[in-house]
Amino acid sequence: MIEELLPDSVVAVDRHGDDGIEEAPLFPEEAALMVRAVAKRRREFSAVRACARRAMEKLGVPAQPIVSGERGAPQWPDGLIGSMTHCDGYCAAALARATDLASLGIDAEPHATLPDGILESVSLPQEARRLRELAAVRPAVHWDRLLFSAKESVYKAWFPLTRQWLDFSEADIEIRPEPGGGPQGSFRAALLVPGPLVNGRRLTGFDGRWAVRRGLVATSVTVPHA
């Protein structure tokens, strides 16, 4: 599911609940982070790292531990960039060589309405208005959850480039369904704060893609070097 949202330079591996997500072996450095975690958290933590290590193998990189760094961001082996996501019954990892992309972010969420009060805390007035317009035309898509997921992917692509927090209110996301197509499309995130420098060019926004499949909504953002 995630793979179809990413360019060919990215290797993605995912696992669905019906594939039997269960606790996978961890490196000692990773296991140390899970000493006090509940069983559900350990399963998610280990399963998504199993996906990441499979992606490493596809890139010809030996399997290595993936520990959490600043603000919980995964620490990738030298020469790689990547992103991970997990929700109930699903996990995925996407990796690329640092020479191919500057950054990337992925996210997956249950395709369901956000809990009460969450949309108001994560959306700008213009975003909420656009969501209402989309819902009037295509009510089968939970646009509020899609917006939340897109903001998560934007943050995951933003943080490795800046090492700074990005608030939900600091990116204005416009979601664009594919004309006449299924539940999929693209989105544009206009940054409302100064963007990161990538090869001497200051970014003003991020571009992403989205899809709804198998009870999930998935989003991705990739940041090219040029």
BADO-946814 format. One record per atom (N, C-alpha, C): residue in one letter; x negated, y negated, z. Coordinates in steps of 0.02 Angstrom, whole numbers, padded with zeros to 5 digits, always signed. Layout:
<atoms>
aXYZ ...
</atoms>
This chain:
<atoms>
m-00041+00060+00000 m+00000+00000+00000 m-00043-00063+00000 i-00092-00066+00046 i-00136-00124+00049 i-00179-00129-00014 e-00200-00072-00039 e-00246-00072-00096 e-00219-00109-00156 e-00154-00104-00168 e-00125-00136-00228 e-00124-00212-00222 l-00137-00238-00162 l-00137-00310-00152 l-00207-00340-00157 l-00257-00299-00170 l-00326-00321-00167 l-00362-00312-00233 p-00414-00352-00247 p-00452-00344-00309 p-00493-00280-00308 d-00519-00261-00366 d-00556-00199-00373 d-00620-00197-00332 s-00646-00255-00313 s-00708-00257-00274 s-00697-00236-00201 v-00634-00230-00180 v-00618-00211-00111 v-00598-00138-00108 v-00624-00103-00059 v-00604-00033-00046 v-00556-00034+00014 a-00498-00005+00005 a-00448-00003+00059 a-00429+00069+00073 v-00421+00085+00137 v-00398+00151+00159 v-00343+00139+00210 d-00286+00174+00202 d-00233+00167+00250 d-00204+00235+00269 r-00167+00236+00324 r-00134+00296+00349 r-00065+00278+00373 h-00015+00318+00353 h+00054+00308+00375 h+00069+00356+00432 g+00122+00340+00468 g+00142+00381+00524 g+00156+00453+00505 d+00184+00462+00445 d+00198+00530+00424 d+00136+00567+00402 d+00078+00532+00402 d+00015+00565+00388 d-00017+00591+00453 g+00018+00580+00509 g-00006+00607+00573 g-00060+00564+00605 i-00046+00499+00616 i-00095+00456+00649 i-00105+00482+00721 e-00166+00495+00737 e-00182+00520+00803 e-00252+00495+00822 e-00270+00506+00884 e-00334+00481+00908 e-00392+00514+00870 a-00438+00473+00845 a-00496+00497+00807 a-00559+00487+00849 p-00614+00523+00833 p-00676+00515+00871 p-00703+00444+00867 l-00733+00421+00922 l-00762+00355+00926 l-00836+00359+00941 f-00873+00308+00919 f-00942+00300+00940 f-00942+00278+01013 p-00996+00291+01050 p-00998+00272+01121 p-00984+00198+01132 e-01011+00155+01088 e-00999+00083+01096 e-00925+00065+01091 e-00889+00102+01048 e-00818+00090+01040 e-00778+00119+01098 a-00797+00179+01118 a-00763+00212+01174 a-00767+00170+01238 a-00823+00134+01246 a-00831+00092+01305 a-00779+00036+01308 l-00754+00015+01250 l-00704-00037+01248 l-00634-00012+01266 m-00625+00054+01265 m-00560+00084+01274 m-00552+00120+01342 v-00599+00110+01386 v-00599+00146+01450 v-00533+00136+01487 r-00507+00076+01487 r-00446+00062+01526 r-00384+00055+01482 a-00390+00071+01418 a-00334+00063+01372 a-00284+00120+01380 v-00221+00106+01367 v-00169+00157+01368 v-00176+00201+01306 a-00143+00258+01306 a-00152+00307+01252 a-00132+00277+01184 k-00078+00240+01181 k-00056+00211+01117 k-00109+00164+01088 r-00137+00123+01131 r-00190+00076+01109 r-00251+00114+01085 r-00270+00168+01120 r-00328+00208+01099 r-00316+00239+01030 r-00255+00265+01019 r-00239+00295+00954 r-00245+00244+00898 e-00216+00185+00908 e-00219+00133+00857 e-00291+00112+00844 f-00328+00101+00897 f-00397+00079+00893 f-00439+00129+00854 s-00432+00193+00871 s-00473+00244+00839 s-00450+00258+00767 a-00384+00258+00755 a-00359+00274+00689 a-00380+00222+00638 v-00376+00158+00656 v-00395+00106+00608 v-00470+00107+00595 r-00509+00126+00645 r-00582+00132+00634 r-00599+00192+00591 a-00559+00244+00596 a-00568+00301+00551 a-00557+00279+00478 c-00507+00236+00467 c-00495+00208+00401 c-00555+00167+00378 a-00581+00125+00424 a-00638+00083+00406 a-00700+00124+00389 r-00711+00177+00426 r-00770+00218+00412 r-00763+00255+00345 r-00702+00274+00329 r-00690+00305+00263 r-00704+00254+00208 a-00685+00191+00219 a-00700+00139+00170 a-00775+00127+00165 m-00811+00130+00221 m-00884+00123+00218 m-00914+00178+00174 e-00891+00239+00184 e-00917+00295+00144 e-00905+00283+00069 k-00847+00257+00052 k-00832+00244-00018 k-00878+00190-00048 l-00903+00146-00003 l-00950+00094-00026 l-01022+00118-00021 g-01032+00180+00000 g-01100+00207+00005 g-01136+00185+00067 v-01099+00165+00119 v-01129+00142+00182 v-01116+00194+00235 p-01168+00217+00272 p-01158+00266+00325 p-01108+00241+00377 a-01068+00287+00404 a-01020+00270+00456 a-01056+00240+00516 q-01029+00185+00542 q-01059+00149+00598 q-01006+00126+00646 p-01024+00111+00708 p-00975+00085+00756 p-00950+00016+00736 i-00888+00002+00752 i-00858-00063+00739 i-00833-00089+00806 v-00871-00133+00836 v-00852-00162+00900 v-00820-00230+00889 s-00787-00253+00941 s-00752-00318+00937 s-00798-00373+00961 g-00799-00428+00924 g-00840-00485+00942 g-00798-00542+00966 e-00818-00602+00948 e-00783-00662+00969 e-00711-00661+00948 r-00666-00677+00994 r-00593-00677+00983 r-00568-00610+00956 g-00603-00557+00970 g-00581-00491+00950 g-00596-00473+00878 a-00631-00516+00842 a-00645-00503+00771 a-00692-00444+00765 p-00679-00397+00718 p-00724-00340+00709 p-00792-00361+00684 q-00844-00327+00709 q-00913-00341+00688 q-00933-00289+00637 w-00942-00311+00575 w-00956-00265+00519 w-01031-00256+00510 p-01051-00199+00480 p-01122-00190+00464 p-01147-00245+00418 d-01212-00258+00422 d-01242-00309+00378 d-01226-00294+00305 g-01207-00346+00270 g-01193-00339+00199 g-01121-00324+00182 l-01079-00314+00234 l-01008-00299+00223 l-00964-00352+00254 i-00906-00362+00225 i-00852-00400+00256 i-00791-00356+00258 g-00743-00372+00300 g-00685-00328+00303 g-00631-00355+00347 s-00577-00317+00350 s-00520-00334+00392 s-00482-00270+00408 m-00450-00268+00467 m-00411-00210+00487 m-00342-00233+00512 t-00294-00187+00510 t-00228-00202+00536 t-00195-00137+00559 h-00151-00142+00607 h-00112-00084+00627 h-00046-00107+00658 c+00005-00067+00649 c+00069-00077+00681 c+00098-00007+00692 d+00157-00001+00720 d+00186+00064+00734 d+00188+00107+00671 g+00152+00164+00673 g+00155+00211+00618 g+00114+00194+00557 y+00071+00143+00562 y+00032+00124+00503 y-00033+00091+00525 c-00087+00104+00489 c-00149+00067+00499 c-00188+00065+00433 a-00229+00014+00425 a-00266+00006+00363 a-00330-00034+00376 a-00380-00021+00335 a-00442-00059+00336 a-00462-00075+00264 a-00489-00134+00253 a-00512-00155+00187 a-00582-00184+00194 l-00629-00160+00153 l-00698-00181+00156 l-00723-00199+00086 a-00771-00244+00085 a-00804-00263+00023 a-00875-00283+00038 r-00916-00284-00013 r-00984-00308-00005 r-00983-00385+00000 a-01025-00411+00044 a-01027-00483+00055 a-01048-00521-00008 t-01081-00487-00054 t-01100-00519-00117 t-01041-00526-00164 d-00987-00488-00152 d-00929-00489-00197 d-00876-00539-00175 l-00867-00547-00110 l-00816-00593-00083 l-00845-00630-00023 a-00819-00690-00012 a-00840-00729+00046 a-00803-00707+00109 s-00739-00687+00103 s-00701-00665+00160 s-00637-00632+00136 l-00604-00595+00181 l-00539-00566+00165 l-00501-00554+00230 g-00435-00549+00223 g-00392-00534+00280 g-00332-00493+00258 i-00313-00444+00298 i-00254-00404+00283 i-00211-00400+00345 d-00145-00389+00335 d-00100-00380+00391 d-00041-00338+00368 a-00015-00297+00414 a+00046-00258+00402 a+00091-00264+00462 e+00155-00269+00450 e+00205-00277+00502 e+00266-00234+00486 p+00306-00215+00536 p+00369-00183+00521 p+00414-00230+00481 h+00447-00205+00431 h+00492-00248+00391 h+00558-00255+00428 a+00558-00302+00475 a+00616-00315+00517 a+00615-00388+00538 t+00672-00413+00559 t+00677-00482+00581 t+00632-00494+00642 l+00600-00551+00644 l+00559-00569+00702 l+00603-00574+00765 p+00576-00559+00823 p+00613-00570+00885 p+00634-00643+00893 d+00688-00653+00931 d+00714-00720+00941 d+00660-00767+00967 g+00658-00827+00938 g+00612-00879+00960 g+00544-00879+00929 i+00525-00824+00896 i+00458-00820+00868 i+00451-00864+00805 l+00501-00862+00761 l+00496-00901+00699 l+00486-00975+00715 e+00522-01001+00764 e+00516-01071+00781 e+00446-01089+00806 s+00412-01041+00836 s+00345-01054+00864 s+00290-01047+00812 v+00304-01013+00755 v+00250-01001+00707 v+00261-01039+00641 s+00319-01070+00631 s+00333-01100+00566 s+00338-01176+00570 l+00321-01208+00515 l+00330-01280+00507 l+00401-01292+00480 p+00429-01351+00489 p+00497-01365+00464 p+00504-01350+00390 q+00455-01368+00350 q+00461-01356+00278 q+00457-01282+00261 e+00419-01244+00302 e+00417-01171+00291 e+00484-01140+00307 a+00515-01161+00363 a+00580-01133+00382 a+00632-01149+00329 r+00629-01209+00301 r+00676-01227+00248 r+00667-01182+00187 r+00605-01170+00167 r+00593-01128+00109 r+00615-01056+00122 l+00607-01032+00184 l+00630-00965+00200 l+00705-00959+00193 r+00742-01010+00214 r+00815-01009+00206 r+00834-01007+00132 e+00798-01043+00091 e+00812-01043+00020 e+00798-00974-00011 l+00743-00942+00010 l+00727-00875-00015 l+00780-00825+00007 a+00801-00830+00070 a+00850-00782+00097 a+00917-00788+00061 a+00934-00847+00038 a+00997-00856+00003 a+00996-00820-00065 v+00937-00813-00094 v+00931-00782-00160 v+00915-00708-00154 r+00872-00689-00105 r+00850-00620-00098 r+00855-00600-00024 p+00916-00586-00001 p+00927-00573+00070 p+00898-00507+00095 a+00878-00462+00050 a+00853-00397+00072 a+00784-00402+00103 v+00747-00456+00092 v+00680-00464+00119 v+00683-00504+00184 h+00648-00480+00235 h+00643-00516+00298 h+00587-00569+00291 w+00606-00626+00266 w+00557-00678+00249 w+00521-00705+00310 d+00555-00705+00367 d+00523-00730+00428 d+00463-00686+00447 r+00473-00619+00442 r+00418-00573+00457 r+00362-00580+00406 l+00381-00591+00343 l+00331-00600+00291 l+00288-00661+00304 l+00320-00716+00324 l+00282-00776+00340 l+00234-00764+00398 f+00257-00730+00450 f+00214-00714+00506 f+00153-00673+00483 s+00166-00622+00442 s+00111-00579+00418 s+00062-00620+00376 a+00088-00663+00332 a+00044-00704+00291 a-00001-00748+00333 k+00026-00776+00387 k-00015-00819+00431 k-00069-00778+00466 e-00053-00715+00483 e-00103-00672+00513 e-00160-00658+00463 s-00143-00643+00401 s-00195-00631+00351 s-00237-00693+00338 v-00205-00751+00337 v-00242-00813+00328 v-00292-00823+00385 y-00270-00811+00447 y-00316-00820+00503 y-00374-00772+00499 k-00361-00709+00480 k-00414-00660+00477 k-00465-00677+00423 a-00444-00711+00369 a-00492-00733+00318 a-00527-00797+00340 w-00493-00839+00378 w-00520-00903+00401 w-00575-00894+00453 f-00564-00851+00502 f-00608-00850+00561 f-00680-00832+00544 p-00694-00781+00502 p-00765-00766+00488 p-00801-00824+00454 l-00765-00868+00422 l-00797-00924+00387 l-00808-00984+00432 t-00771-00989+00487 t-00773-01048+00530 t-00792-01034+00602 r-00778-00973+00626 r-00785-00955+00697 r-00742-01001+00740 q-00686-01025+00714 q-00642-01070+00750 q-00570-01044+00747 w-00530-01064+00796 w-00460-01047+00798 w-00422-01085+00743 l-00371-01054+00715 l-00326-01088+00668 l-00255-01077+00694 d-00223-01131+00713 d-00155-01126+00741 d-00104-01112+00685 f-00048-01082+00704 f+00005-01068+00655 f+00027-01133+00620 s+00023-01189+00655 s+00046-01253+00627 s-00005-01286+00581 e-00064-01255+00573 e-00117-01287+00535 e-00125-01260+00464 a-00077-01219+00443 a-00075-01195+00374 a-00002-01193+00351 d+00011-01224+00295 d+00079-01227+00267 d+00083-01175+00211 i+00123-01122+00221 i+00124-01066+00175 i+00187-01069+00131 e+00177-01065+00067 e+00232-01061+00019 e+00231-00991-00012 i+00284-00954-00002 i+00290-00886-00027 i+00322-00886-00096 r+00294-00847-00141 r+00317-00846-00211 r+00333-00775-00231 p+00397-00757-00236 p+00414-00690-00262 p+00398-00684-00336 e+00383-00624-00359 e+00374-00613-00430 e+00441-00619-00466 p+00445-00657-00519 p+00509-00665-00554 p+00534-00599-00581 g+00596-00582-00563 g+00627-00523-00591 g+00596-00457-00570 g+00549-00459-00523 g+00515-00398-00502 g+00543-00371-00438 g+00508-00323-00409 g+00527-00294-00345 g+00507-00339-00288 p+00510-00313-00226 p+00492-00352-00167 p+00417-00361-00160 q+00390-00405-00200 q+00318-00419-00199 q+00306-00487-00230 g+00246-00513-00221 g+00231-00578-00250 g+00166-00606-00222 s+00161-00672-00220 s+00101-00706-00198 s+00120-00760-00148 f+00070-00791-00118 f+00082-00849-00076 f+00021-00895-00077 r+00034-00958-00061 r-00019-01008-00056 r-00017-01039+00012 a-00074-01039+00047 a-00080-01069+00113 a-00119-01134+00107 a-00086-01190+00112 a-00119-01255+00110 a-00144-01272+00180 l-00209-01282+00188 l-00237-01297+00253 l-00222-01370+00272 l-00200-01380+00333 l-00184-01447+00357 l-00239-01474+00402 v-00294-01439+00405 v-00354-01460+00440 v-00412-01450+00391 p-00470-01481+00403 p-00527-01471+00357 p-00544-01398+00349 g-00550-01376+00287 g-00564-01306+00274 g-00638-01290+00278 p-00655-01226+00276 p-00725-01205+00279 p-00761-01220+00214 l-00827-01225+00219 l-00870-01233+00160 l-00889-01164+00134 v-00879-01152+00071 v-00898-01090+00039 v-00942-01108-00021 n-01006-01093-00016 n-01054-01111-00068 n-01052-01185-00085 g-01047-01226-00033 g-01048-01299-00042 g-00981-01328-00061 r-00929-01287-00068 r-00863-01312-00088 r-00816-01306-00028 r-00783-01361-00010 r-00737-01359+00047 r-00669-01334+00023 l-00646-01281+00055 l-00582-01252+00036 l-00524-01294+00063 t-00472-01300+00022 t-00412-01335+00044 t-00355-01287+00057 g-00365-01223+00041 g-00313-01174+00053 g-00336-01104+00036 f-00292-01056+00048 f-00305-00986+00033 f-00249-00959-00011 d-00265-00912-00054 d-00216-00879-00095 d-00209-00806-00073 g-00147-00781-00073 g-00135-00714-00050 g-00081-00678-00090 r-00072-00615-00074 r-00021-00574-00106 r+00018-00537-00052 w+00079-00515-00070 w+00121-00480-00022 w+00163-00427-00057 a+00185-00378-00017 a+00230-00326-00043 a+00269-00297+00015 v+00328-00271+00000 v+00369-00236+00049 v+00378-00164+00023 r+00357-00116+00064 r+00361-00046+00045 r+00372-00004+00108 r+00410+00049+00103 r+00414+00101+00154 r+00425+00073+00225 g+00468+00023+00229 g+00484-00006+00294 g+00431-00052+00322 l+00383-00072+00281 l+00329-00116+00303 l+00324-00177+00257 v+00299-00232+00285 v+00279-00288+00244 v+00203-00295+00252 a+00168-00301+00196 a+00096-00307+00197 a+00074-00370+00160 t+00022-00401+00185 t-00006-00462+00154 t-00081-00457+00151 s-00110-00495+00104 s-00183-00496+00098 s-00205-00565+00074 v-00264-00583+00094 v-00297-00645+00072 v-00369-00627+00053 t-00392-00649-00004 t-00462-00641-00023 t-00490-00710-00041 v-00553-00720-00021 v-00587-00784-00033 v-00648-00771-00077 p-00646-00791-00140 p-00704-00781-00184 p-00760-00829-00168 h-00820-00813-00191 h-00877-00857-00181 h-00872-00920-00224 a-00847-00912-00284 a-00845-00969-00331 a-00775-00997-00334 
</atoms>
